[in-house]
Every structure is written in structure tokens, then in C-alpha cells.
Amino acid sequence: TTKTVELKPVTVTATRSEKNPMEVGRSITILSSEQIKNSGANTVAELLSEQEGIYIVGTGQNPGALQSIFTRGANSNQTNILIDGVKISDPSSTDNGINLSELSLSNIERIEIVRGCHSTLYGSSAIGGVIHVITKKNQSPGIHTDAEIKSGIFGSGTSLLEENIKLNYTHKGGLYANAEVHNANVQGLDATVDTVTNPNNYKHVNREKDDFNKTDLQGKLGYRMNKWDIFTSYKRVNQISDIDKGAFNDDDNYITTFQRNLTTYGASYKVSKKLDVAYIGGMTDLKHTFTDDSSQINTAGNYDGTYYTGNYKANV
């Protein structure tokens, strides 16, 4: 016979150590992997936008659009985003705030949300709160695989296709290895509103559809047994988005590419029920590239003759 035991939820974000949520004097929310799966959300931004006290600009727009988070009215760069205890941001942006469109729901064990000022533990950028994404670790001994495919349409000429493949091996001695590939392709969406009323106008007839392509590669190796928890992980994000020149201004040759390499590592030892000794570190490099090529402007085949490219790099 098998027996199912439901473990009590804990939070490690509010106090930096395991704590019963009922004993934490903060407004917190813990989203388990089961809750995430049943939420119907396709991205982290969609999931967070459904939580109280959180407003995300851009979550209802095209995939790949800029998505900024505002917690309890604080600025977009005043909510700390952590992955396995390591803060991630975007130093290539003007305010260092992360674009949530880069975060997918793949390989997530749970998400912990702590609302309100938490600067004592996480610095001045945690005025609004802290959001901690904790990735999956070991499972029951053996090999575990999981594959998922999502598809859909939004109307004529549009499509969505997502594939997710997971692989886990856990040894009975505590050693484990995880690998996951997440891919998403969205085609045929128009991010701008067509305000041209003349049906013969070139710009009206030749509207450009905005596509989005994203691939996440993740790997994690660790040891978790008794009082020890040791891990190292790597994640690569690569996405390409079609964008426009601005509100109501269509552009058929304007794209942005985003790449991030994130490495995290850590080790912790449970001295007692109330004391953990831990070391957590990480490093990341990212690159933003914006390219706006010349566009055809009339039926005579004339182009506007402009070209722009911008590269933004950061290492932390």
C-alpha cells in the first residue's frame, strides 16, 4: 500500500530560513507547482498579475512585449526578483528592472511572494516586495520524464505552439540531475491598431504581423540528503520579438533579440530546526539587440532608407 503525506507549506523568502507562513508577520503567497499547473497561466507575468497587490504592465500585450512589475504601488525596479536565492535584474535597462517576459513557467517548484518593504534582508530595491522563484530539485529515486505540447489560434492566420520536455534522475543516495527544454512560437499577431480607413492605402493593405520565438535551456545538478543541500544550475534564455515603432505605428523590419546566461550555485547545512548555514551565489551575462531595417513604403517599391541597430550588454 502507498500512503500520501501532505507536507506543511513553508516559506524561505520572508526570513531567509524555513518558516511556517502562519508565523510570518508579512503578507505572503506561496504558489506550489500544482497551483501553477492548474492556474491556466502561460507565463510568470500572467501568473503574478493574478495575485493581489501586484500590477504588471504589458502582460496583456503580445508575447515578448516589455512587462514591468509594480508591487503595492512601488516602482518597477523596487521589487526583488530571485531565482534560487540569487537576484536577477537587467543592468542594460535604464532602471535596472527586469523584463518579466524572459521568465517562463518551466522547471518551477514553487513561487514565494512577500509583499511590503523587505529592505532589511534584500536591500533598497525590495521596497515593494520580493518574488522568489524556486526551481525543482530531487524527486523520488529513479528516472522521471515529462513532455507537454500546447497549441492554439487567436484568429485567422495566427498560431501558438509550445513544447516542454523535462528529464530528472534522482539517486537513492541523494544525487540528482535535471534537464529541461522549453520552446514557444507565436505567429500572426498585430501589436498595433490599424487606423487607416482607405482600403487602397499601402500601409493598410500590407500590415505586418508580429511574431515571437523563445527557447529556454536549463540544467541542474545537486545533492540533497539529510542536513545537506548542494546544487549548481545553468539557464540560457534566447528570444526574438517583432516590435513596432510605437503606438499605431506599424514596422515590418523592427526586431529585438534577448539572450541571458544565468549560473547559480549554493550549499546549505541544517544545524538545527531554527538554524541553517548557507552560501548562495550566481553570475549572469545578457545581451539586448535592437535592429530596425529599411521598410518598403509604397507600391512603387521605394524604401525609407533607414537602418538602426543598438546593442546593450551587461555582466553581473
HELIX and SHEET records of a PDB file:
HELIX    1   1 PRO A   21  GLU A   23  5                                   3    
HELIX    2   2 SER A   33  ASN A   38  1                                   6    
HELIX    3   3 VAL A   44  SER A   49  1                                   6    
HELIX    4   4 LEU A  100  GLU A  102  5                                   3    
HELIX    5   5 SER A  119  TYR A  122  1                                   4    
HELIX    6   6 SER A  124  ALA A  126  5                                   3    
HELIX    7   7 TYR A  202  VAL A  205  1                                   4    
SHEET    1   A 5 SER A  27  SER A  32  0                                        
SHEET    2   A 5 ILE A 108  ARG A 115 -1                                        
SHEET    3   A 5 GLY A 129  THR A 135 -1                                        
SHEET    4   A 5 THR A  79  ILE A  83  1                                        
SHEET    5   A 5 VAL A  86  LYS A  87 -1                                        
SHEET    1   B 2 ILE A  54  VAL A  57  0                                        
SHEET    2   B 2 SER A  68  THR A  71 -1                                        
SHEET    1   C 8 GLY A 142  GLY A 152  0                                        
SHEET    2   C 8 SER A 159  THR A 170 -1                                        
SHEET    3   C 8 LEU A 175  LEU A 189 -1                                        
SHEET    4   C 8 ASP A 210  MET A 225 -1                                        
SHEET    5   C 8 TRP A 228  ASP A 242 -1                                        
SHEET    6   C 8 TYR A 254  SER A 272 -1                                        
SHEET    7   C 8 LEU A 275  ASP A 292 -1                                        
SHEET    8   C 8 TYR A 308  ASN A 315 -1                                        
END                                                                             
